Amino acid sequence: MLATVVKIEISLPLLLPKIVETLNAEQELEEILQRKVRIEHAILEGRRLAAIKHNEQVSINRRLIARMIHVVCFLGEQELAFRGHREHDESLNKGNYLELLDLLAQEEHLLKDHFLSSSIFKGTSKIIQNDLIESVTTILNSKIFKEIQTANYISIQADETTDVSCRSQMSIIFRYVIEEKIVERFIGFFDVSSDKTGSGLADVILSVIKKWDLGNKIIAQTYDGASVIRSSKRSELLRQQGFKLPNHSDTRWNYHSRAASTIKTHFIELKNAFTHVIEEPNWDHISISTASGILDKLNDAQFVYLLILFNNIFIYTDHVFNFLQSKILSNIKSCISEIQNLKKNLEDLRKEQTVNTCCDEAIQLNNDFEYGDKQKNNLRKITYEILDSLIVQINIRLEDTSELEFVELMNEKMFDIYHNTFPECKLIKLLKQYPNMFEENRLRNELSVIYSDNNKHLPPHKLLDLIIKNNLQEIYSQFTKLCQLVLTIPATTASSERSMSTLKRIKSFLRNTMTNKRLTNLSSLAIEKNLLGVMAKDPTFVESIIDDFAKKKERRIELEYKII
């Protein structure tokens, strides 16, 4: 026991220096750790101040880009050219984009200081212009994409025309219903010059369907098959006679009818005008030759007969044209009825009386005409061939009309009859045309309720509006789907034709080298200007465009904020 105690007394002195050394080391370590925390704080504070300074510059830069975006939207909506022939500082006309920015810079120091001091990024090059146009269109299309995702059904309209550079352009429009509103959105122009076969055009449309992720929402498709040199001196001569010929239009169906009507109405004045050109010595040879040829036609008994015949035909076709072009048209059922009436009117013209009436009117225009029995027989044959051809074409275009008979389920004029005798055969055609889309029994019950309620005997678009405004979508869920389906079916390709008019204005002789991508982007800004205006009211609209512009490629200007 004594030995053990002695051993402990000997061990403690040996351990004390090590204990003291350990305590000193811990104290030094604590001091070091304290100094390290202070260094980190300093580094973090430096980073924070740098981030604040960076974000201040980003804020200025984004304000600059915002001004450029406003200019892009303005020029796009107004369908104005962006670039000038010469864009250097000494140019008298640098193009609308640069000239507008210069105009803004006269009153806004932010832009003025930027253009005077910046040597890295000015935002005025053609590449930046194209990138800004593309970013605006991207955000616009993202809005359309969101609309499509909420729509139950989509229909496609396609039409084709030739642009000023002799490229075949196909326009594609999407039609759908958002709540109670019918919406038609321009998707783009697609160059189909290399392959205009049915297979080639189908490939383009299928690629668009895949890109926009339409899935099984497509319920209808509408297609349409698809230059005049003007002289100011000649036009002035006609104005002196008190009229002028209508302007030629490749995208308007009734140009020829207006021309025929004008020629018939001003037949005598035209003959006098052409005679004046031939007899007066101060006209050029081309004008004299043209006038002589046209005057020969006006003195041709068969030509004048056909002029009057087609003018009579155009009376009925113009009515259908104006009806189908109407923007207030909400559904297809009335269109089918109007086209059927057109067919009946053409059939009524196919008779002997039509030939005699046209001959009599032709003689009133030119007393020198005489129509003998032999000539009348020939004109009768021609007349019947023309009318038969038109009727056959109408039948061909309407051969699938029976497939759309289900549209009559929504004919409010028939609701009283349907209340007593339910249109079972039309419902069956609907379910056959669109299988697995409706709950049959529930749809039948909802239709029966609608037919029995006089307050709901309304056209489809008004009835859908009534249901949505009263929050009855759940009660009439199947009927709501039917309304949306019927309203989504396009009655005409009028929207596609209107987009072709935009193409003619944007891709002109002075702008005939633009790429299809730029053409589509600029056309989107012009055609969807209403949607663009609505989106511009959102404070995040410009910010989202700047974000897209910043992320598309590496920029020589800081546009993205740092987290502080």
Secondary structure, 3 states (H helix, E strand, C coil): CHHHHHHHHHHHHHHHHHHHHHHHHHHHHHHHHHHHHHHHHHHHHHHHHHHHHHHHHHHHHHHHHHHHHHHHHHHHHCCCCCCCCCCCCCCCCCCHHHHHHHHHHCCCHHHHHHHHHCCCCCCCCHHHHHHHHHHHHHHHHHHHHHHHHHCCCEEEEEEEEECCCCCEEEEEEEEEEECCEEEEEEEEEEECCCCCCHHHHHHHHHHHHHHCCCCCCEEEEEECCCCCCCCHHHHHHHHHCCCCCCCCCCCCCCHHHHHHHHHHHCHHHHHHHHHHHHHCCCCCHHHHHHHHHHHHHHCCHHHHHHHHHHHHHHHHHHHHHHHHHCCCCCCCHHHHHHHHHHHHHHHHHCCHHHHHHHHHHHHHHCCCCCCCHHHHHHHHHHHHHHHHHHHHHHHHHCCCHHHHHHHHHHCHHHHHHHHHCCCHHHHHHHHHHCCCCCCHHHHHHHHHHHHHCHHHCCCHHHHHHHHHHCCCCCCCHHHHHHHHHHHHCCCCCHHHHHHHHHHHHHCCHHHCCCCHHHHHHHHHHHHCHHHHHHHHCCCHHHHHHHHHHHHHCCCCCCCCCCCC
